[in-house]
Amino acid sequence: MVAPSPDLVQSAFAGAAPRHSRHSYGVPNRANPTKDDIPDNDDSIVRTIAVNALGNANGSVLAIDPSTGRILAAVNQKMVFSSGFEPCSTIKPVIALAGLKEGIITRDTMINVGHRRYMDLTEAMAHSNNDYFQAVGERLGFEKVSQYAQLLGLGELAGLNIEGEQPGALPSAPPAYGGIARMSSFGSGIRMTPLQLASLVSTLANGGTMYYLQYPRTAEARANFTPQVKRKLDIGPLVPDLQEGMLAAVLYGTGKSSYDPYGEQALGKTGTCNDEGLGGRLGWFVSYADQAHPKIVLVVLLRGGSRVVSGPRAADVAGRIYRELRDRNYFAGTHRFESTYATAAATVGPDSVQARQ
C-alpha cells in the first residue's frame, strides 16, 4: 500500500491540533464562486479561463503580473479579499528562504525525515515533507520564522489602496498545538490572504522585488497605472535553490497535476490542511509560469468539508488555466492585458527598503 503524500494529511507529531472533523462538514465543497463579483476590472481572457477552470468549486483564483504587481483577475472576490486562511504547506518557501539566508541549510543539506530516510531541500519541497520543514523551523526558532514571514509580507496589506483588503495575521507566540514545528509545516497560527501569497511568490519569481499589488477600478486608474515598489529583498542568490524545489513539485511532486508539457514551464507549491481557525478543509496552489521571464502568478484556493479538497486538486485547476492560456496563445504576446502597463517605469514606494539580514 502506498502511503499518502504528506501534503495530503495532517502532521502526526506529538501535540498536533485536532482534525476538526466536527467542523469540516459544515463547509460546502460546491458554491457559485462568481457570485457578487465585479468582473469589469479583470483581463477578460484570464478571468473567463479561470472561471471555467474553477467551475462550481467553493474556491477562488487570483492572477497577477509579477513584473508589475497588477492584478489580472480575481475570481470569488469575497474570498480573495477575506481576512485570511491557514497557509498550510504554502508556508514552506518562507521557511526554506529563512533557513538558506540564516545558514541553517543549503540546497544540499540532508535532514532525517524518518527511519533511515533523508531528504534535501529540492525533494522536501517537491513532496512537501513536513518533517523536513519542522526541523528547519525548530532550528530557526519562533523569532526568526516570524521575522521572515513579516519580511515576505505576511501580517500586512499586500495591496495599494485596494478597497476591502485585510492584513491577515501573524501570531505573537508559537501555536499552542505543535509550536514552531507546526507553524513551519502548516502555517498554524497564521492568517494569510490570497493577495499576500501572490505577493510573496511574485517576489520570489522576480528575484526579490516586492511590488504593491494594484487593482485599478476606473478607466483613469487603468490608463495611469504605474508599478509601485514596496521593498527590495536581498535574496537573489538564494532564489534558484527555491525554484528548483518548486519546479520539482510541478514535474513530479505534489503539484504535478498542473504540469503542461507544451506550455510555459510553471513552478509551484501546494498546501493542504484543516483550517484550525475557521474549520473545514483547505487546498492551496500557488505557482508562476516561465522561470526565466515570469509572466503570471496564479493562486488557487479551495475550501470544503471533505478530503477531495486538497492542494493537488487546486494544482489541477491551475493546470487547466495554464493549458487554456497556452491554447489561446496568451503568453506569446498576442494578448497581454493592457501590455503598456508592463513597460511602465516602477515607482519606489515611500516605505521601500533594501531588506538585509
Disulfide bonds with the S-S distance in Angstrom:
Cys88-Cys273 2.08
